[in-house]
């Protein structure tokens, strides 16, 4: 009976307590952008009662009937307290707390380091910054976003390759591309296509799956990757699932793309009038023989016979014919969620683009899985999969007026009718009698000469973590990249490229198997609350195989059979095979005292199969230190300084990506080496077993600070990057049978200053923030083959930058007679410059490879659910050649289209202009060629400053209010409008200054400008 009474009493008391409680719910969102915040701790103040927000930022909590105070806290956000009162719904917004930035960690493949303990130079871009950009490869999205990282989009082919340079150009003969690591999978960047214009190895990654991108810039940050880190490391981390209810997100956008600029060309009447003028100038010397006025009479006759009446000539815009309004469609869908033991993120996407040029498109499908599993208290595993299929239709890469539609269109005569009288495309344009007579129609070539590439790629990483104890963890990771590329090209037997062989069909297959494993042990320990040790040690192994074959058949029996060699006579069958292996032992230890003083030591020993015996192994150490000055007691009186840190580092990294041919001697085969009807081999490459790593030694000094509670944050770095043991060709005696052999003989230096600054200009309901970064850089060759010896034929001079412009200087036109003039070495006028008249150009950096400085800045405005962001990118001081302009200013050397500049030509004595008088061949008697030089090769008439400021991205978005979203049974909804490359300020007269950087740009396509509109919603 006593037990029953006791039970009743306890039950009654408990029921009474329960009856006095109620449930409070709400949603936690970011004050910065309105996004929901999962994982926020919600605690009833003064108790242990609490919960965390789910993936949608929602929470529910039982509280006393009388209410109380809720405390909301999250790493990196300001903790806030909110009184409940009588409310049942309490929604809050949380702002960033810059005093907690020290808790943020930087993660590479091996180790997580608190931001406060970071002593190297690391740049970062969040996934939200680059999401929904209508560009296939994520490396283009980084352009102008990170100080010290220069990206040249040197072609506008959808999915085309880019050039990424981290802190300058560090190699002459080897690769300058960084190492990419995607969820632990190591990828060697570059263009693996063998037939199509360009393909990017990163095309298979959906940028909307990206959580964060870290760029390791100095040796202190990157030396743990040793022989692969000389050009920096880009670490890409994709989104992962979080504990909570399953969250679905869908995103769709549609857009269009257009050419940024067309080459300004003259119309048919102008062309024919100028042609007549050129003929008159050509026949003028014969007036003394046939009488005054003979030149104009014969010029009229030649023009009339060849081209008809100029007043009746039609004008056809060939550039308009080969360009179009491109179309972009993108859809991606993701699901994420889980519990304490299992968390997942799954996504799928389809991206399809019809380019702004005919016969060019891009289609990508991706499927992404990230799965984390807590198998037990000590054992956990992680799986990452990314599968993709990319298909590209492209155009040919050829010389002027051949396979590429844009190149052909710029060269075609404006009066040449592209269509026959029946409305069908005219295959051949017979409106020319010069050296390029009977030119093919680029519209027709785009139809009959298709080229296509298909890339299937799998990126996978699986790792197991075992907690040996509270301080020691073992991780075993295995990664693979498996890529298969199929390409084909067809050249119609009626086209110029296929006529000599009666038609050509080409097939290419390339397979890459790239796998690696990392076995590491991590040790993290704090002693006496002040001494912190974070150490990692391990072993790494990587092997990459590339094999493939290609076949060509000629004598096409039927031009409709484009995807097969059937009906052809195979005349080329070839195969390729390459393999390298890389193994390394590494260790890194980070020690900090009271989070004030930080010291980091890293060492890695790598061995590469790309080097000969005795040269396979190298050691790559680094040491760095940091001082968090703001944690010192003497800083307490300076309350406006929230963070102040000094950093310094020195380290060494290597470049083993030097090409497989350099270290070893090779034999080659083929029809040229056949003997007596059988196969043959020939000694084709003289290897050098003494070759060793190209080594980078970097000194870095950095300063980070945050002021006024985060209203101003900045980081600045000064670096000196010395590249030693450069690979350069050494001339051999002629009786050796080889012209050169590659040796380690040169040194190169890049030094620069980086600055990145973020400000909160206005804070409140209306918020305005600015992000700005700039990099000043100087490049210098410090040593070549022998001290004081230059290599002008290779464009290399000691004491000068790579890509130095060294040429004759164009002096304009003689006002008296219209002849082109140049300056000689003594600044005197000459009509026929010689080799010794060449000088170094002083405009800008004087380099075709590197600018004086580059960077970008973003202004973002938010008000309630509205957001407007404008991102500008700039590149100042780099030179570029306006090649299309040069080739369409030919002074009627060929019968091709002419640039509008020709309307400014010299016509009569006294005319002041830079365009010489028109004469076929562009070369007066006793003068050099005004386009391409005479005794020398080239001059600076078409070399221009390619500096530019570009509105790279403009975004307008609206996030629907939570009340409306909930009525729609959604967790979030957002609509947006985004533009890319909308406006450019430049004095460059070519198609595009970005397109011109570091390339001749003949045979590829310039970038586009585009606008997209989209919607995102979660449920």
Secondary structure, DSSP 4 states (H G I P E B T S, - for coil): -HHHHHHHHHHHHHHHHHHTEEEEEEEEEETTT--B-TT-EEEETTSS-EEE--TTSEEEEEEETTB-EEEEEETTEEEEEEE-TT-SB--EEE-B-GGGGGG-EEE-SS-EEEGGG--S-EEEEEHHHHTT-S-SSHHHHTTTTSTTEEEE----STT---EEEESS---SSS--PPEEEETTEEEE-S---SSSS---TTTTS-GGGEEEEEEE-SHHHHGGGGGG-TT-EEEEEE----SEEEEEEEEEEEEEEEES----B--HHHHHHHHHHHHHHHHGGGHHHH-TTHHHHHHHHHHHHHH--GGG-----HHHHHB--EEEEEEEEEEEEE-SSEEEEEEEEEEEEE-SBTT-EEEEEEEEEEEEEE-SSSEEEEEEEEEEEEEEEE----STTSS-HHHHHHHS-TT--SB-TTSSB-SEE----STT-SEEPHHHHHHHS-EEEEEEEEEEEEEEEEESSSSEEEEEEEEEEEEEEEEEEEE-TTSHHHHTTT-EEEEEEEEEEEEEEEEEEEEEEEETTTEEEEEEEEEEEEEEEEEEEEEEEES-S-TT--S--TTSEEEEEEEEEEEEEEEEEEEEEEEEETTTEEEEEEEEEEEETTS-TT-SEEEEEEEEEEEEGGGSGGGTT-TTEEEEEEEEEEEEEEE--S-TTTTS-EEEESGGG-BTTB--EEEEE---TT---EEEEEEEEEEEEEETTTTEEEEEEEEEEEEEEEEEEEE--GGGS-SEEEEEEEEEEEEEEEEEEEEEEE-SSEEEEEEEEEEEEEEEEEE-SSTT--BGGGTB-TTS-TTB-EEBEEEEE-TTT--EEEE-TTS-EESS--GGG-EE--STTSBSS--SEEEEEEEEEEETTEEEEEEEEEEES-EEE-HHHHHT--TTSSS---BGGGGGB--STT---SBPPP-TTS--TTS--TTT-SSSS-BSTTEEE--EEEEEEEEEEEEPPHHHHHHTT-SEEEEEEEEEEEEEEE---SS-HHHHTTS--SSS---EEEEEEEEEEE-
